[in-house]
Amino acid sequence: MLVYVIVSLILVAASLLVRCHRKWLYRVIKTLPRDAKNLHVIFKLSSKLKHWSKQEDTVPTIFTKLAKEHPDKTALIIDGRRWSYQELETFSNRVANFFKSQGYKKGDVVALLMENRPEYLGLWLGLAKIGVITSLINSHLLSTPLTHSILASHNKGLIYGSDFRQVVEDIKEQIQQVVLYEFGGDGDATDLKKQLETSPSSLPEEVFGLRQQDLLFYMYTSGTTGLPKPAKIPHTRFILIATTMNFALDLSPNDVLYSPLPLYHASAGVFSAGQALLFGITFVGRKKFSVSNFWPDCQQYKCTVANYIGEVCRYLLAAHKPGTTVQHNVMKMCGNGLRPQIWQQFKDTFSIGQIYEFYGSTEGNAFLISMDGKLGAVGSVPLWGNWLVSTVLIQCNESTGEPIRNRQGLYSRCKRGEPGLLVGRIVQQGYKSFQGYLDSSATEQKVLRDVLVKGDAYFNTGDILVEDEYGYLYFKDRTGDTFRWKGENVATNEVEAIVSEAIGLKDCMVIGVQVPNTEGRAGMAIIESSEDTIEVQSLAKVLKTKLPSYAIPLFLRTVPTLPKTATQKYKKLEFEKQGFNVTKIPDTSVFVLDLKSLDYVPLTRDMYDDIMLGRIRL
């Protein structure tokens, strides 16, 4: 009798559950295959990381084991230059032993300013073998931002390619304390290429004294504001990102991965290069991205996987001749920033089996990846287990990005369909240990405390995402004083300072404005001027020497006054809404950058229409 009653109660409860939560149960069942795959990857990842942690393996020790296992296999192909695993091992050992002979030791820092080439990976890998941290400098930087990047990470030395001799010469007086090493060429600096020819090729003993928590290198990011900041990348972070991507994409040593992106970026320098250094997958790269060579490269080297940023996909699609077929072996593509509007068209046009869109930042701890190819999604969370993930969407002011505290003094989770600020829970142990920036004060500015419970801490990504009813997450917008253009982060106050200096310290506000058929936002400088015109040509000349090309504002606008808040912050929202729309603002006060001459010209209504219709591409 008792058993009957219990069974009856269970059936009644189950019936009520189904009635009340029918839609929720349907969604759970529908997403079960997705969630099962995600859990399988998580368990597989956890097992691999525990194995490497037990052996206290670092990037150099894992790579050295690979080099011993298959010394003759091709590790790298960059601009047609092939290096085997043994060649990369030998070169990196020579680098380690040379700098060891020069007195460099664990904890010292050396900057690396070089284009993509096999030596790039060999240089930082060699330095890592003796515990020296490498600062991976953005090769587009000039003048003040470049000087700042070199000095900010306390570099003892600077390695640069001969192509950058003049760039380094221009800042030589500002970095006098830094020892210069030119790779090739006949400049005044030490010829590192020549020195390495006679350096011992044996594995240095220091490699066996490294720890997983030791810093591997610094990668630079603008974060939310200011000049480039060195973000700390320990061995654990490199291993975690590369391994996650390897398992998420289900890659094997037989794959060949193509990435035309710069190696100072995490996308190419960690995810892509990490497949070669940790998993024996051949990495194919190029000195500079080329639309016309992308698919021919993939075909020539039989690449099965390719890495992208959104701009790359748009360029490839725009250059494709309708009705023609592109020959290649690429079945998987992984990256971030692919616009949902062209996602399916890109996939169909180039016959790509699956696209893996991910979300992440150089310095942050919030990482997502869509493993089932859901159009537009950057990741997903199980409907039945939010506790499984360390990333959370919290309610915020969508205009400012500022998180909103509730009556309990905490932050509230967003409802599904409600845009929210993405934050990542901070832990200080193991592979998920949060490092942040080299500058501890800059790191603290990105930390939110007392988020869901008293005493907890989360990293503020500064990005707004939204979760749909099936648990898929979609990128919506970037907040703060940073926007993204041409695959690079642009810090508005860095550009504001340079523009203001060039125009006699007048007030200047820089914003990112949306342009049809492009990813990210284009820069627009709004200058306070009582006159209708400014010396735009002299300004353009200064900006070309002070800023990398992607950071030069594409638009200029003059206004009589710049509105500010009571705390003297610029009121940007209204200007962001207006953008460069000369149908709403006087066209005599707006200029656009001519990409051929790199001079500013007045933006007419006809030109505005051509930009909006895609006849003029920016």
HUTANOR-V159486 format. One line per field, one symbol per residue. ss: DSSP state (H for helix, E for strand, L for the rest). psi: psi as a letter, one per 40 degrees, with the letter a starting at -180 (. if undefined). A space follows every 10 residues. Layout:
ss: ???
psi: ???
This chain:
ss: LHHHHHHHHH HHHHHHHHHH LHHHHHHHHH LHHHHHHHHH HHHHHHHHHH HHHHLLLLHH HHHHHHHHHL LLLEEEEELL EEEEHHHHHH HHHHHHHHHH HLLLLLLLEE EEELLLLHHH HHHHHHHHLL LLEEEELLLL LLHHHHHHHH HHLLLLEEEE EHHHHHHHHH LHHHHLLLEE EEELLLLLLE EHHHHHHLLL LLLLHHHHHL LLLLEEEEEE ELLLLLLLEE EEEEHHHHHH HHHHHHHHLL LLLLLEEEEL LLLLLHHHHH HHHHHHHHHL LEEEELLLLL HHHHHHHHHH LLLLEEEEEH HHHHHHHHHL LLLLLLLLLL LEEEEELLLH HHHHHHHHHL LLLEEEEEEL LLLLLLLEEL LLLLLLLLEE LLLLLHHHLL EEEELELLLL LLELELLLLL ELELLLLLLE EEEEELELLH HHELLLELLH HHHHLLEEEL LLLLLLEEEE EEEEEEELLL LEEEEEEELL LEEEELLEEE EHHHHHHHHH HHLLLLLEEE EEELLLLLLL LEEEEEEELL LLLLLHHHHH HHHHHHLLHH HLLLEEEEEL LLLELLLLLE LLHHHHHHLL LLLLLLHHHE EEEELLLLEE EELLHHHHHH HHLLLLLL
psi: dddddddddd dddddddddd fddddddddd eddddddddd dddddddddd ddddefiidd dddddddddg deihdihhfe hhhidddddd dddddddddd deeiiheihh ihgiihiddd ddddddddee ehhhhghhee iibddddddd ddefhdihhi ideedddddd eddefdehhh hhhiifadih gddddddeii eihidddeei ideihdihii iebeiaihhh hhgidddddd ddddddddef iieeihhhhe iieeiddddc ddddddddef hhhhaidihh ddecdddddd efheiiiiid ddddddddeh hheihhhieh dhhhaiehhd deddddddde fhdihhhihi ideiehhihh eefhheieai ihdegdedie iihiiihddd ehihiadeea iiiiihehhi hhihhhifia dehhdaidhd ddddeehhif cdiheihihh deihiihaee eihhhdihaa fiihhfeihh hddddddddd ddfffihhhh ihihhifiia iiihhhhhhe idiigddddd ddddediide ehhdiihiid ihiiidefii hdddddddbf geeeiheeeh iihhedefih ihhidddddd ddeedhh.
